[in-house]
Amino acid sequence: MEVTLPPLRSVATATFSDVLTAVDRAASPSDSLHLVANTLHAWGFGRVMVVLRDAALAPREIAIAGDRDPRFAPDALQALPGVVWRQRLPLLPPFARDGLFHLPGHDTWVAREFWAQAAAPRAPEGVWGPLDLLVGLVPGPGGDVLGTALLAEADPHLRPDRERPSEIHALLRHFGLCLTNARLTALADRRASRLQRLQEASTALARSLDGDEIVRELARQAARATDADGAVVIEPDLEASVLRTRTRVLHGTVRSGEPDRPMGDGVIADVARAGRAIRSHEVVRRGDVTVSEPWSPLAALDVMGEHTAECGLPGSVIAVPIMLGIRLLGVLAVHHAARERFTQEDEELVLTMAAQAATALANATRYAESERERRQTEALAEVARAVGSSLRPGDVLQLILRHARSLLNAEGAIIALRQDRWMQVVAAGGSARLLAGVHVPMTTSLLGRVATDGDVIVSNAPSDQAMPLLPTQHVVRVERCVLVPLGSGRESIGTIAVVDRERPFTDDDARVLKRLGDQVAVAIVNARLFDEVERATREWKLAFDTVTSALAVLDDARRIVRCNRRLAELAGRESVPALLGAVFPDVLWSGELATRVTEVVRTVTEAGGLFPRCGWRRATCRRRARAPAPRLDHPVDWR
């Protein structure tokens, strides 16, 4: 920016100390620049140009004081590119005097280089010629050049070449110190601001344990901290060569729902493969030319996705990996429409935020895994409790199917048991409910293979398998499935399969289902044993109650705990419950015979076997006098 200032002759009357104080108190470096130009103009130069330059000596800001003499060409007082000054500086030392460079207009190189004219005649001693120049450099703290000052058309009465050189040199040096101090202050403020933003970003990232929310907050904070137009977090799949956009922020608005796209060879792919940050459109100095990397629509698509039509091509991009150790979690990229927008500090800031996000994502992943394990453990414990509370096979199987579908968030589930050379689907639920009762060959189905070999199969494309899930694919179309055996190895009793869901099944799903399958196998075996015991108990009860002889089961105290109806009839009781708890010998006998029967029962109980044969084989059972039952007179075999 060029600013022409009117001459301020009042500066000429100010002391040198007052001038330095005024430069110190200037509100901004721009004001200091204008004040320096005005001061030099007031010190006796008709035309003054002070230019602030960057590290490559390219002009950044210009201040001009005084009026150009129309008799001379304007070449000397132009803010020429940095490449010109990089060529000039090595040639100036021969003209150095009092910290400045006194360039006489009669010198051929000076006239050609600064005025583009032929050399002027040598002026008399002490007279300032029309092409004479005074060149000063604004020094930096490390000897670098912060700016240049050109002073021409000197007032012959002020004789600046004799009276002012040391003051001009001191003023430019003081101005350089002020610029350095202002730069350091601005750098400190900028770094403090970014540190504050970094702390806010760290707090925001640590506030959540949800991975998606962490990713969204990372994109928002990165765009805000770098003043970027937008930010995107992409999850590269190096094996499948696919880029999956997790979140995108454009002008402060979160966008979502972008389709996956091929990885290609763009900026994101380079960061993902190399694991290093890339800052595009860095200024590259090649000789005398400033070159920036070209930005093609294809490269823009790598960062912008489908939003190039809405936002245009980005001018600058920073892309950094989100690394946890050596594991790549994703790529964070920020972009801006302006070219050469981002600096090394911006890159370091984005790298730091990516490292913080990696830690937060790792914590969120561990938390999610612990929560998932907790839910699975609770669900399996609930299954175990439910299975233990019911031994009915039908109830147990349906309960297991419901929990299997719930644990894996699947649409259907199947339990098939081995039956000779067949697999019988004994229970099916959800989208597979039509398969209940189906018999499939064991040798030509995945159900049979899992039950026979004890393998665990995770298939997200059953059509690609050597054999189908079952030969009834035309009845129930299965797209994804996971199958585990009920039991272990060749001792498995069947197969449990969970089928169909939106996302593919994983090995973790198979592990959870295997834990459930182990409980299923135990539950089914227990249910079968319970069914067999219950059936045997029914047969035994039927035989016990229908036998024609009187039967009784006694405890250690010779009390009746179970008897049949025939014993109740012989004892003269109306029902079987009337005899329960009574002492067995006292029910049918009295006196000496009851004593002998008690002795027999005691001997059998203590001996733990049959009563030994004795001299008597038969006895007569007579009714006790107090018993209301009729007299019984029949033989009793004591063998």
C-alpha positions as CSV (number, residue, x, y, z in Angstrom):
1,M,0.0,0.0,0.0
2,E,1.4,3.4,-1.0
3,V,0.6,6.4,1.1
4,T,1.8,9.9,0.1
5,L,2.2,12.3,3.0
6,P,2.4,16.0,2.9
7,P,5.6,17.6,4.1
8,L,5.7,18.4,7.7
9,R,8.3,21.1,8.1
10,S,7.6,21.3,11.8
11,V,9.5,18.1,12.2
12,A,12.6,19.9,11.2
13,T,12.5,22.0,14.3
14,A,12.0,19.0,16.6
15,T,15.0,17.6,18.4
16,F,16.3,14.2,17.5
17,S,15.2,12.8,20.8
18,D,11.7,14.0,20.2
19,V,11.6,12.3,16.8
20,L,12.7,9.0,18.4
21,T,10.1,9.3,21.1
22,A,7.4,10.0,18.5
23,V,8.5,6.9,16.6
24,D,8.2,4.8,19.8
25,R,4.8,6.2,20.6
26,A,3.3,5.6,17.2
27,A,0.1,3.6,17.4
28,S,1.2,1.0,14.8
29,P,4.1,0.1,12.6
30,S,2.3,1.8,9.7
31,D,2.2,5.0,11.6
32,S,5.8,4.7,12.5
33,L,6.7,4.2,8.8
34,H,4.8,7.4,7.8
35,L,6.4,9.3,10.6
36,V,9.9,8.2,9.5
37,A,9.2,9.2,5.9
38,N,7.9,12.6,6.9
39,T,10.9,13.2,9.2
40,L,13.4,12.4,6.4
41,H,11.4,14.7,4.1
42,A,11.5,17.5,6.7
43,W,15.3,17.0,7.2
44,G,15.9,18.3,3.7
45,F,15.0,15.8,1.0
46,G,12.4,16.7,-1.6
47,R,11.5,13.1,-2.3
48,V,11.6,10.2,0.2
49,M,10.4,6.6,-0.2
50,V,10.5,4.2,2.7
51,V,9.5,0.6,1.9
52,L,9.0,-2.3,4.4
53,R,10.0,-5.6,2.9
54,D,9.6,-9.3,3.7
55,A,12.3,-11.9,4.1
56,A,12.6,-12.1,0.3
57,L,12.9,-8.3,0.1
58,A,9.5,-8.1,-1.7
59,P,7.7,-4.8,-0.8
60,R,4.9,-5.1,1.8
61,E,4.1,-1.4,2.7
62,I,5.3,1.9,1.1
63,A,5.3,5.4,2.5
64,I,6.3,8.4,0.2
65,A,6.9,11.9,1.3
66,G,7.5,15.0,-0.9
67,D,6.8,15.7,-4.5
68,R,8.6,14.1,-7.4
69,D,10.5,16.6,-9.6
70,P,8.9,16.2,-13.1
71,R,12.3,16.8,-14.8
72,F,13.6,13.4,-13.8
73,A,12.4,9.9,-14.6
74,P,10.6,8.1,-11.8
75,D,12.7,4.9,-11.9
76,A,14.6,5.6,-8.8
77,L,11.6,6.1,-6.6
78,Q,9.7,2.9,-7.4
79,A,9.2,0.0,-5.0
80,L,10.9,-2.5,-7.2
81,P,10.6,-6.3,-6.6
82,G,12.8,-8.1,-4.2
83,V,14.8,-9.8,-6.8
84,V,16.1,-6.4,-7.9
85,W,17.2,-5.5,-4.4
86,R,18.8,-8.9,-3.9
87,Q,21.0,-8.0,-6.9
88,R,21.7,-4.5,-5.7
89,L,22.7,-5.1,-2.1
90,P,26.1,-6.8,-2.8
91,L,27.0,-3.8,-5.0
92,L,26.3,-1.1,-2.5
93,P,29.2,-1.5,0.1
94,P,31.7,0.6,-2.0
95,F,29.4,3.6,-1.5
96,A,29.0,3.1,2.3
97,R,29.7,6.1,4.6
98,D,28.3,6.9,8.0
99,G,26.0,3.8,8.0
100,L,24.4,4.9,4.7
101,F,25.1,4.5,1.0
102,H,25.9,7.7,-0.8
103,L,25.3,7.1,-4.5
104,P,26.7,9.9,-6.8
105,G,24.7,10.6,-9.9
106,H,27.8,10.9,-12.0
107,D,28.5,7.2,-11.5
108,T,27.5,5.2,-14.6
109,W,26.1,2.2,-12.6
110,V,24.1,4.5,-10.2
111,A,22.6,6.5,-13.1
112,R,21.7,3.3,-15.1
113,E,20.5,1.2,-12.1
114,F,18.5,3.8,-10.2
115,W,17.5,6.4,-12.8
116,A,17.7,4.5,-16.1
117,Q,19.6,7.6,-17.5
118,A,23.0,8.5,-18.6
119,A,25.4,9.7,-15.9
120,A,25.1,13.3,-14.9
121,P,28.2,15.7,-14.8
122,R,30.1,15.6,-11.6
123,A,28.8,18.3,-9.2
124,P,31.1,20.6,-7.4
125,E,32.3,19.6,-4.0
126,G,29.6,20.0,-1.4
127,V,26.8,20.4,-4.0
128,W,24.0,17.8,-4.2
129,G,23.6,16.7,-7.8
130,P,20.2,16.1,-9.4
131,L,20.8,12.3,-9.7
132,D,22.5,11.9,-6.3
133,L,20.8,9.4,-3.9
134,L,21.1,8.5,-0.3
135,V,20.1,4.9,0.4
136,G,19.5,3.6,3.9
137,L,18.6,0.1,5.1
138,V,16.2,-0.6,8.0
139,P,18.2,-3.3,9.9
140,G,16.6,-6.2,11.8
141,P,18.0,-7.9,14.9
142,G,19.9,-10.6,13.1
143,G,21.4,-8.4,10.4
144,D,18.5,-9.0,8.0
145,V,16.9,-6.2,6.0
146,L,13.4,-5.1,7.1
147,G,13.1,-2.2,4.7
148,T,14.8,0.3,2.4
149,A,14.9,4.1,2.3
150,L,15.6,6.2,-0.8
151,L,16.3,9.9,-0.3
152,A,16.6,12.2,-3.3
153,E,16.4,15.9,-4.3
154,A,18.2,17.2,-1.3
155,D,17.9,20.8,-0.1
156,P,21.3,22.4,-0.9
157,H,21.0,24.7,2.1
158,L,20.5,21.8,4.6
159,R,23.5,19.9,3.3
160,P,22.1,16.5,4.5
161,D,25.1,14.7,3.2
162,R,27.2,16.4,5.9
163,E,24.9,17.2,8.7
164,R,22.3,14.4,8.9
165,P,23.9,11.1,8.0
166,S,24.4,9.8,11.5
167,E,21.0,10.9,12.6
168,I,19.4,9.3,9.5
169,H,21.2,6.0,10.2
170,A,20.2,6.2,13.9
171,L,16.6,6.9,13.0
172,L,16.5,3.9,10.6
173,R,18.1,1.7,13.1
174,H,15.7,2.8,15.8
175,F,12.8,2.3,13.4
176,G,14.1,-1.3,12.8
177,L,14.1,-2.0,16.5
178,C,10.6,-0.7,16.8
179,L,9.5,-2.9,13.9
180,T,11.2,-5.9,15.5
181,N,9.5,-5.2,18.9
182,A,6.1,-4.7,17.2
183,R,6.6,-8.0,15.3
184,L,7.6,-9.8,18.5
185,T,4.6,-8.3,20.3
186,A,2.3,-9.3,17.5
187,L,3.8,-12.8,17.4
188,A,3.4,-13.2,21.1
189,D,-0.2,-12.0,20.9
190,R,-0.9,-14.3,18.0
191,R,0.7,-17.3,19.8
192,A,-1.1,-16.5,23.0
193,S,-4.4,-16.3,21.1
194,R,-3.7,-19.6,19.4
195,L,-2.6,-21.2,22.6
196,Q,-5.9,-20.0,24.1
197,R,-7.8,-21.5,21.1
198,L,-5.7,-24.7,21.5
199,Q,-6.6,-25.0,25.1
200,E,-10.3,-24.4,24.3
201,A,-10.1,-27.1,21.6
202,S,-8.4,-29.5,24.1
203,T,-11.1,-28.9,26.6
204,A,-13.9,-29.3,24.0
205,L,-12.3,-32.6,22.7
206,A,-11.9,-34.0,26.2
207,R,-15.5,-33.1,27.2
208,S,-17.1,-36.0,25.2
209,L,-16.6,-39.7,25.0
210,D,-18.6,-40.1,21.8
211,G,-16.3,-40.6,18.8
212,D,-18.6,-38.8,16.3
213,E,-19.0,-35.8,18.5
214,I,-15.2,-35.6,19.0
215,V,-14.6,-35.7,15.2
216,R,-17.2,-32.9,14.7
217,E,-15.7,-30.8,17.4
218,L,-12.2,-31.3,16.0
219,A,-13.3,-30.0,12.6
220,R,-15.0,-27.0,14.1
221,Q,-12.1,-26.1,16.3
222,A,-9.5,-26.5,13.6
223,A,-11.4,-24.3,11.2
224,R,-11.9,-21.7,13.9
225,A,-8.2,-21.7,15.1
226,T,-6.8,-21.3,11.6
227,D,-9.5,-18.9,10.3
228,A,-10.1,-21.4,7.5
229,D,-13.2,-21.5,5.2
230,G,-13.8,-25.1,6.2
231,A,-12.3,-28.3,7.7
232,V,-12.9,-32.0,7.0
233,V,-12.0,-35.2,8.8
234,I,-11.6,-38.2,6.5
235,E,-11.1,-41.8,7.4
236,P,-9.0,-43.5,4.7
237,D,-9.2,-47.3,4.1
238,L,-5.8,-48.1,2.7
239,E,-6.7,-51.7,1.9
240,A,-9.9,-50.9,0.0
241,S,-8.5,-47.6,-1.3
242,V,-11.6,-45.7,-0.2
243,L,-12.0,-42.3,1.5
244,R,-14.8,-42.1,4.0
245,T,-15.8,-38.6,5.1
246,R,-16.7,-38.6,8.8
247,T,-17.6,-35.0,9.1
248,R,-17.2,-31.7,7.2
249,V,-17.5,-28.1,8.4
250,L,-18.1,-25.3,5.8
251,H,-18.3,-21.7,7.1
252,G,-19.2,-22.9,10.5
253,T,-21.9,-25.3,9.4
254,V,-21.6,-29.1,9.9
255,R,-22.2,-31.1,6.7
256,S,-22.7,-34.9,6.7
257,G,-23.9,-37.7,4.5
258,E,-21.2,-37.7,1.8
259,P,-20.7,-40.9,-0.2
260,D,-17.4,-42.8,-0.1
261,R,-15.1,-42.1,-3.0
262,P,-11.9,-43.7,-4.4
263,M,-8.7,-42.7,-2.7
264,G,-6.7,-41.7,-5.7
265,D,-3.3,-39.9,-5.4
266,G,-4.4,-36.5,-3.9
267,V,-3.4,-34.7,-0.8
268,I,-5.4,-36.9,1.5
269,A,-4.0,-40.1,0.0
270,D,-0.4,-38.7,0.3
271,V,-1.0,-37.9,4.0
272,A,-2.6,-41.3,4.7
273,R,0.2,-43.3,3.0
274,A,3.2,-41.2,4.2
275,G,1.8,-40.3,7.7
276,R,3.2,-36.8,7.4
277,A,1.6,-33.3,7.2
278,I,1.3,-31.5,3.9
279,R,0.8,-27.7,3.5
280,S,-0.1,-27.0,-0.1
281,H,0.7,-23.8,-1.9
282,E,3.8,-23.1,0.1
283,V,5.8,-20.3,-1.5
284,V,8.8,-21.9,-3.3
285,R,11.7,-19.6,-4.4
286,R,13.2,-20.7,-7.6
287,G,15.8,-18.2,-8.7
288,D,14.0,-15.0,-9.3
289,V,10.5,-16.5,-9.5
290,T,7.9,-17.2,-6.9
291,V,6.1,-20.4,-7.7
292,S,3.0,-21.9,-6.2
293,E,1.8,-25.4,-6.7
294,P,-1.0,-25.8,-9.3
295,W,-4.4,-26.7,-7.9
296,S,-6.5,-28.8,-10.2
297,P,-10.2,-29.6,-9.9
298,L,-9.3,-33.3,-9.3
299,A,-7.0,-32.3,-6.4
300,A,-9.7,-30.0,-5.1
301,L,-12.2,-32.9,-5.2
302,D,-9.9,-34.9,-2.8
303,V,-10.4,-32.2,-0.1
304,M,-13.7,-30.6,-1.0
305,G,-15.7,-33.6,-2.1
306,E,-18.9,-32.6,-3.8
307,H,-18.7,-29.1,-2.5
308,T,-16.4,-27.6,-5.1
309,A,-19.4,-26.2,-7.0
310,E,-20.6,-24.5,-3.9
311,C,-17.4,-23.1,-2.5
312,G,-15.0,-23.1,-5.4
313,L,-11.5,-24.4,-5.6
314,P,-9.4,-24.0,-2.4
315,G,-6.3,-21.8,-2.6
316,S,-4.5,-23.2,0.4
317,V,-4.8,-26.5,2.3
318,I,-3.2,-28.1,5.4
319,A,-3.7,-31.8,5.7
320,V,-2.3,-33.7,8.7
321,P,-2.6,-37.3,9.9
322,I,-4.5,-38.2,13.1
323,M,-2.1,-40.8,14.5
324,L,-2.3,-43.0,17.6
325,G,1.2,-44.4,17.8
326,I,1.7,-45.9,14.4
327,R,-2.0,-46.4,13.7
328,L,-3.7,-44.0,11.4
329,L,-7.2,-43.0,12.7
330,G,-7.9,-40.4,10.0
331,V,-6.8,-37.3,8.2
332,L,-7.7,-33.7,9.2
333,A,-7.6,-31.0,6.5
334,V,-8.4,-27.3,6.6
335,H,-8.8,-25.2,3.5
336,H,-9.1,-21.5,2.5
337,A,-9.9,-19.8,-0.8
338,A,-6.9,-17.5,-0.6
339,R,-3.5,-18.6,-1.9
340,E,-0.6,-18.9,0.5
341,R,-2.9,-18.4,3.4
342,F,-1.5,-20.8,6.0
343,T,1.9,-20.6,7.7
344,Q,4.2,-23.0,9.5
345,E,2.5,-22.0,12.8
346,D,-0.9,-23.0,11.4
347,E,0.5,-26.3,10.4
348,E,1.9,-26.9,13.9
349,L,-1.4,-25.8,15.4
350,V,-3.4,-28.3,13.3
351,L,-0.9,-31.1,14.1
352,T,-1.2,-30.4,17.8
353,M,-5.0,-30.5,17.6
354,A,-4.9,-33.7,15.6
355,A,-2.7,-35.3,18.3
356,Q,-5.1,-34.2,21.0
357,A,-8.0,-35.6,19.0
358,A,-6.2,-38.9,18.5
359,T,-5.9,-39.3,22.3
360,A,-9.6,-38.3,22.8
361,L,-10.7,-40.8,20.1
362,A,-8.6,-43.5,21.7
363,N,-10.3,-42.8,25.1
364,A,-13.7,-42.8,23.4
365,T,-12.9,-46.1,21.7
366,R,-11.8,-47.7,24.9
367,Y,-14.9,-46.4,26.7
368,A,-17.2,-47.6,23.9
369,E,-15.5,-51.0,24.0
370,S,-16.0,-51.2,27.8
371,E,-19.6,-50.1,27.5
372,R,-20.2,-52.7,24.8
373,E,-18.5,-55.4,26.9
374,R,-20.6,-54.4,29.8
375,R,-23.8,-54.5,27.8
376,Q,-22.9,-57.9,26.4
377,T,-21.9,-59.2,29.8
378,E,-25.2,-58.0,31.2
379,A,-27.1,-59.5,28.3
380,L,-25.3,-62.8,28.6
381,A,-25.9,-62.9,32.4
382,E,-29.6,-62.2,31.7
383,V,-29.7,-65.1,29.3
384,A,-28.0,-67.3,31.8
385,R,-30.5,-66.4,34.5
386,A,-33.4,-66.8,32.1
387,V,-32.1,-70.1,30.9
388,G,-31.6,-71.3,34.4
389,S,-35.1,-70.4,35.4
390,S,-36.8,-72.3,32.6
391,L,-36.1,-75.9,31.5
392,R,-38.7,-76.0,28.8
393,P,-36.9,-76.4,25.4
394,G,-39.4,-74.3,23.5
395,D,-39.2,-71.4,25.9
396,V,-35.4,-71.5,26.2
397,L,-34.8,-71.5,22.4
398,Q,-37.1,-68.5,21.8
399,L,-35.5,-66.6,24.6
400,I,-32.1,-67.3,23.2
401,L,-33.1,-66.2,19.7
402,R,-34.4,-62.9,21.0
403,H,-31.2,-62.1,22.9
404,A,-29.0,-63.2,19.9
405,R,-30.8,-60.7,17.6
406,S,-30.6,-58.0,20.3
407,L,-26.9,-58.4,21.0
408,L,-25.9,-58.3,17.4
409,N,-28.6,-55.9,16.2
410,A,-29.6,-58.4,13.5
411,E,-32.9,-59.0,11.7
412,G,-33.1,-62.8,12.1
413,A,-31.7,-65.8,14.0
414,I,-31.7,-69.6,13.7
415,I,-31.0,-72.6,15.9
416,A,-30.5,-75.9,14.1
417,L,-29.8,-79.2,15.9
418,R,-28.1,-82.3,14.6
419,Q,-30.4,-85.2,13.8
420,D,-28.6,-88.1,12.2
421,R,-27.5,-86.8,8.7
422,W,-29.7,-83.8,8.9
423,M,-29.8,-80.4,10.5
424,Q,-33.3,-79.5,11.9
425,V,-34.1,-75.9,12.4
426,V,-35.8,-76.2,15.8
427,A,-36.3,-72.4,16.3
428,A,-36.2,-69.4,14.0
429,G,-37.1,-65.8,14.6
430,G,-37.3,-62.4,12.9
431,S,-36.6,-62.4,9.2
432,A,-35.8,-66.1,9.3
433,R,-39.0,-67.2,11.0
434,L,-40.2,-69.1,7.9
435,L,-37.3,-71.6,8.3
436,A,-38.7,-73.1,11.6
437,G,-39.0,-76.8,11.2
438,V,-36.9,-77.1,8.0
439,H,-34.6,-80.1,7.6
440,V,-31.4,-79.5,5.6
441,P,-28.6,-81.9,4.7
442,M,-25.6,-81.7,6.9
443,T,-23.1,-82.1,4.1
444,T,-24.3,-79.4,1.8
445,S,-25.0,-76.5,4.1
446,L,-23.1,-74.0,6.2
447,L,-25.3,-75.0,9.2
448,G,-24.1,-78.6,8.8
449,R,-20.5,-77.6,8.2
450,V,-20.3,-75.5,11.3
451,A,-21.9,-78.3,13.4
452,T,-19.6,-81.0,12.0
453,D,-16.3,-79.2,12.0
454,G,-16.8,-76.8,14.9
455,D,-15.8,-73.8,12.7
456,V,-16.9,-70.2,13.2
457,I,-18.0,-68.6,10.0
458,V,-18.5,-64.9,9.4
459,S,-19.9,-64.2,5.9
460,N,-21.0,-60.9,4.5
461,A,-21.6,-62.4,1.0
462,P,-23.0,-66.0,1.5
463,S,-23.4,-66.3,-2.3
464,D,-19.6,-66.3,-2.5
465,Q,-19.3,-69.3,-0.2
466,A,-18.7,-72.8,-1.6
467,M,-22.0,-73.9,0.0
468,P,-25.0,-71.8,1.0
469,L,-26.3,-71.2,4.5
470,L,-29.0,-73.7,3.7
471,P,-30.5,-74.9,0.4
472,T,-33.6,-72.8,1.0
473,Q,-32.1,-69.5,-0.1
474,H,-35.0,-69.0,-2.5
475,V,-37.4,-69.0,0.5
476,V,-35.4,-66.7,2.8
477,R,-32.7,-64.6,1.1
478,V,-29.7,-64.2,3.5
479,E,-27.2,-61.5,2.6
480,R,-25.0,-61.6,5.7
481,C,-24.6,-64.2,8.5
482,V,-22.4,-65.3,11.3
483,L,-22.5,-69.0,12.5
484,V,-21.1,-70.6,15.5
485,P,-21.3,-74.2,16.8
486,L,-23.4,-75.2,19.9
487,G,-20.7,-76.9,21.8
488,S,-17.1,-77.6,20.8
489,G,-15.6,-79.6,18.0
490,R,-17.3,-82.7,16.9
491,E,-19.2,-82.8,20.2
492,S,-21.4,-79.8,19.1
493,I,-25.1,-80.5,19.1
494,G,-26.0,-78.0,16.4
495,T,-25.5,-74.4,15.1
496,I,-26.7,-71.0,16.0
497,A,-26.8,-68.4,13.2
498,V,-27.6,-64.7,13.2
499,V,-28.5,-63.3,9.8
500,D,-28.9,-59.9,8.0
501,R,-28.2,-56.4,9.3
502,E,-27.2,-53.1,7.6
503,R,-23.5,-53.2,8.4
504,P,-21.2,-56.2,7.9
505,F,-20.6,-58.7,10.7
506,T,-17.2,-58.8,12.3
507,D,-15.0,-61.1,14.3
508,D,-16.2,-59.4,17.5
509,D,-19.8,-60.4,16.6
510,A,-18.7,-64.0,16.2
511,R,-16.9,-63.9,19.6
512,V,-20.1,-62.6,21.3
513,L,-22.2,-65.2,19.5
514,K,-19.8,-67.9,20.5
515,R,-20.2,-67.0,24.2
516,L,-23.9,-67.1,23.8
517,G,-23.7,-70.4,21.9
518,D,-21.8,-72.0,24.7
519,Q,-24.7,-71.1,27.0
520,V,-27.2,-72.3,24.5
521,A,-25.5,-75.7,24.2
522,V,-25.6,-76.1,28.0
523,A,-29.2,-74.9,28.1
524,I,-30.3,-77.3,25.4
525,V,-28.6,-80.2,27.0
526,N,-30.1,-79.4,30.4
527,A,-33.5,-79.0,28.8
528,R,-33.1,-82.4,27.1
529,L,-32.0,-84.0,30.4
530,F,-34.9,-82.4,32.2
531,D,-37.3,-83.7,29.6
532,E,-35.9,-87.2,29.9
533,V,-36.0,-87.1,33.6
534,E,-39.6,-85.7,33.6
535,R,-40.6,-88.4,31.2
536,A,-39.0,-91.1,33.3
537,T,-40.6,-89.6,36.4
538,R,-44.0,-89.8,34.8
539,E,-43.5,-93.4,33.9
540,W,-42.3,-94.3,37.4
541,K,-45.2,-92.5,39.0
542,L,-47.7,-94.2,36.8
543,A,-46.1,-97.6,37.6
544,F,-46.0,-96.8,41.3
545,D,-49.6,-95.8,41.5
546,T,-51.0,-98.6,39.4
547,V,-49.2,-101.6,40.9
548,T,-51.6,-104.0,42.8
549,S,-49.3,-104.5,45.8
550,A,-49.1,-102.0,48.6
551,L,-45.9,-99.8,48.3
552,A,-44.5,-97.2,50.6
553,V,-41.4,-95.0,50.6
554,L,-40.0,-94.3,54.2
555,D,-37.5,-91.7,55.5
556,D,-34.9,-92.4,58.2
557,A,-37.6,-92.1,61.0
558,R,-39.7,-94.7,59.3
559,R,-42.3,-92.1,58.3
560,I,-44.2,-92.5,55.1
561,V,-43.2,-89.9,52.5
562,R,-44.9,-91.6,49.5
563,C,-47.3,-94.5,49.1
564,N,-49.8,-95.9,46.6
565,R,-53.6,-96.2,46.9
566,R,-53.4,-99.9,47.6
567,L,-51.6,-99.2,50.9
568,A,-54.3,-96.6,51.9
569,E,-57.0,-99.2,51.2
570,L,-55.2,-101.7,53.4
571,A,-54.8,-99.2,56.2
572,G,-58.4,-98.2,56.0
573,R,-57.7,-94.6,55.0
574,E,-59.7,-92.5,52.6
575,S,-56.8,-91.1,50.6
576,V,-53.1,-91.3,50.1
577,P,-52.3,-87.9,51.8
578,A,-53.9,-89.2,55.0
579,L,-50.9,-91.6,55.4
580,L,-48.1,-89.2,54.6
581,G,-46.0,-88.5,57.7
582,A,-47.4,-91.5,59.6
583,V,-45.0,-94.1,61.1
584,F,-45.2,-97.1,58.8
585,P,-45.3,-100.0,61.3
586,D,-48.1,-98.4,63.3
587,V,-50.3,-98.0,60.2
588,L,-50.9,-101.7,59.7
589,W,-49.7,-103.5,62.8
590,S,-49.8,-103.3,66.6
591,G,-48.2,-104.9,69.6
592,E,-45.4,-107.5,69.1
593,L,-45.9,-107.6,65.3
594,A,-45.4,-103.8,65.0
595,T,-42.3,-104.2,67.0
596,R,-41.0,-106.9,64.8
597,V,-41.8,-104.9,61.7
598,T,-40.0,-101.9,63.2
599,E,-37.0,-104.1,63.8
600,V,-37.0,-105.4,60.3
601,V,-37.2,-101.8,58.8
602,R,-34.4,-100.7,61.1
603,T,-32.2,-103.7,60.1
604,V,-32.7,-103.0,56.4
605,T,-32.0,-99.3,56.8
606,E,-28.8,-99.9,58.7
607,A,-27.6,-102.8,56.6
608,G,-28.4,-100.9,53.4
609,G,-29.6,-104.1,51.7
610,L,-32.4,-106.7,51.7
611,F,-33.6,-108.3,54.9
612,P,-31.9,-111.7,55.5
613,R,-34.0,-114.8,55.3
614,C,-35.3,-116.0,58.6
615,G,-37.0,-119.1,60.0
616,W,-40.4,-117.7,59.5
617,R,-41.7,-116.9,56.0
618,R,-45.3,-115.8,56.6
619,A,-47.1,-113.8,59.2
620,T,-50.7,-113.0,59.8
621,C,-51.6,-109.3,59.8
622,R,-54.4,-108.7,62.3
623,R,-56.4,-105.5,62.9
624,R,-55.5,-103.6,66.0
625,A,-58.2,-103.3,68.5
626,R,-58.3,-99.5,68.3
627,A,-58.3,-99.4,64.5
628,P,-61.7,-98.9,62.8
629,A,-60.5,-100.9,59.7
630,P,-61.8,-104.5,59.2
631,R,-59.7,-107.5,60.1
632,L,-57.2,-108.3,57.5
633,D,-56.2,-111.9,57.2
634,H,-53.7,-112.5,54.3
635,P,-50.1,-113.7,54.0
636,V,-47.2,-111.3,53.9
637,D,-44.0,-112.3,52.1
638,W,-40.9,-111.0,54.0
639,R,-38.4,-112.3,51.5
